[in-house]
Amino acid sequence: MTVAKEESGRQSTDDDMPGGDGYTPSPRRIERERHRRARTRRATAVAALSTLVTGAVLYLVIVGAPGWPRTKETFFDAQYAREALPKILDGLWLNVRLLLVCGVAVLVLGMLIAIARTLRGPVFFPLRVLAAAYTDFFRGLPLIINLMIVVLGVPALRLQGVTVDPVLLGGTALTLTYSAYVAEVFRAGIESVHPSQRAAARSLGLTNRQALRHVVLPQAVRRQVPPLLNDLVSLQKDTGLVSIGGAIDAVHAADIIVGRSLNYTPYIVAGLVFVALTIPMTRFTDWVTARMDRQRAQGGAL
């Protein structure tokens, strides 16, 4: 009898709870949900309408321009686009390989330079100066000039045992430039870790090297993932600059067709291919950034 009463009381309590099966929302809550859905539908309709209007205005402005027929023939010829696409895709494989190899090299070299800039003690002063000079020089030097110096200048030296492959030299120039930017990203992450973290690690018996490896660097890298991904997106686009040395990548493949046909449609095709390759990386960067912002707002791990 007592057990039956307890079961009956428990069932009655569960039905009264908001999360129970017998929960009935109040009229005010139903009205609030209805208003929220209506507002969402209205916002979606307004956004769609404004997008259509903007697109229609741009289309009319571009198509109605006096030089549009000639521009269409020169930049948007379907025949040249079909001819260029397979060759551009073949050249794009070189850009992808450069991104993978240079991306790893940039991350490793950038991390080493950042660590060198954050070393403490007077004995490391020359190393800190060299690391700072490296980042200042290559961040200030335009990438196109760096590529010309490395790709065109190194072969002119005729050094024994030094490669003259424009792909390797172009990848080296990209690595030199982007490692300077990535080093500053890593350094900002390292300096963003509160000194108490390092002090706590030292109090537990860890050496400076162990504290840096096991405590500081994991937090620094985790915080700097979004800007690092942004740098990799920029690196992916700039791999097309290795074509100045004669490497047959997507850009140079388009340039060859343009030089033969005097039609610039292959450049548009190459640009769209790079955009299609960049968009997934950009969206992934946005997703990682939003996820880390939510974790930070909820007090999660950084």
Number of C-alpha atoms within 10 A of each C-alpha: 6 7 8 9 10 11 12 12 12 12 14 13 11 15 15 14 12 11 10 13 11 13 12 14 10 9 9 9 11 12 12 12 12 12 12 12 12 12 12 12 12 12 12 12 12 12 12 12 12 12 12 12 12 11 12 12 12 12 12 10 12 13 14 11 11 10 10 13 11 10 16 13 13 14 17 18 16 13 9 19 21 13 13 23 18 13 20 25 17 14 21 24 13 18 26 16 14 25 23 14 12 26 21 14 19 27 18 14 18 25 22 16 24 25 19 21 22 16 14 12 7 9 9 13 14 12 16 20 12 14 21 18 13 18 24 14 13 18 17 11 12 11 18 14 11 19 25 18 16 21 25 17 14 15 16 11 9 11 10 6 6 11 13 18 14 21 22 17 24 29 25 19 24 27 22 23 23 25 29 26 18 25 28 20 22 26 23 17 21 23 12 14 17 10 11 9 15 20 13 13 18 15 10 10 10 16 13 14 11 14 19 19 11 13 17 22 19 15 18 21 19 13 22 19 18 20 15 19 18 15 18 25 20 15 22 22 16 16 24 24 21 28 19 17 19 14 20 24 26 30 25 24 24 25 22 15 20 17 10 8 12 11 18 21 27 30 23 15 23 27 16 12 16 18 13 11 16 16 12 12 16 18 11 13 20 15 13 15 18 13 12 19 14 12 13 12 9 9 9 10 10 13
